[in-house]
Amino acid sequence: MGSGIALCAAQNGFNTILFDTNETVLANAQIGINKNLNALLEKNKITESDKSSILQRLVFTNRIEDCVAPLIIEAIVEKPEIKISLFNQLATINEASAIFASNTSSLSINLLQKGISNPERVAGLHFFNPAQIMKLVEVVKAENTSNEVIDTLMQLCITLKKTPVLCIDAPGFIVNRVARHYYLEAMKLVELNLATIETVDEIMEASGFKMGPFKLMDLIGNDINLAVTTSLFEAFNHEHRFEPSILQINKVNNNELGRKTGKGFYEYSK
């Protein structure tokens, strides 16, 4: 997700720093970005000159000291304490006016604000995978987020050729709260032996969805999808309709996370 956001920014004229502590992850991000740009080249959607310019706007680093910018978007593990720690480290090297945006798909922005200095500059900026392609972005306003920050993020999305939707901070925001049952009911059908994975996906795609729920969970990552479900389950006091599926829990426990591991509900060649 981070590399997709970085690519989207660089494609639209922004000098962009992509940071990760893991050098292997950074190397894979570079490979992935080059692959995406080459695909655009083959389709004549960009030129060699465009590709060169985009790559010149991208910096890859594992040094947090390099992460100085007017806007920082995090797309790390879905654990609030880790996100808060990262933003607080970044606060020490950035201007007080720097905007901190979280790409979290379900964690409370209000909760993140409570642990971060200058909470008025903290908001949610939820992209969808793949970030360089999907148009929708949820711009999430929490209790302390300033109107100026929201205005800036809404305009940024337009500059990135995205469709921004303003959300007030609430469990799952809009998309993940509504879409949760696309996944959970599909898995319930399979758990009860009422349908197969393949049948559910085929029917939903035939009904007009671009991707069936099981293919989509594999694309998102079963670990990430389960984390969102668990977050909503806890936020709604263990309400049954948000209860995680044992089918997906087992996939995560077996490291069958989807496309990124080569196996999820389906198998993939690497």
Buried (B, 14 or more C-beta within 10 A) or exposed (E): BBBBBBBBBBBBEBEBBBBBEEEEBBEBBBEBBEEBBEEBBEEEEBEEEBBEBBBEBBBBBEEBEEBEBEBBBBBBEBEBEEBBBBBEEBBEEBEEEBBBBBBBBBBBBBBBBBBBEBBBBBBBBBBBBBBBEBEBBBBBBBEBBBEEBBEBBBEBBEEBEBEBBEBEBEBBBBBBBEBBEBBBEBBBBBEEEEBEBBEBBEEBBEEEBEEBBBBBBBBBBBBBBBBBBBBBBEBBEEEEEBBBBEBBBEBBEEEBBBBBBBBBBBEEEE
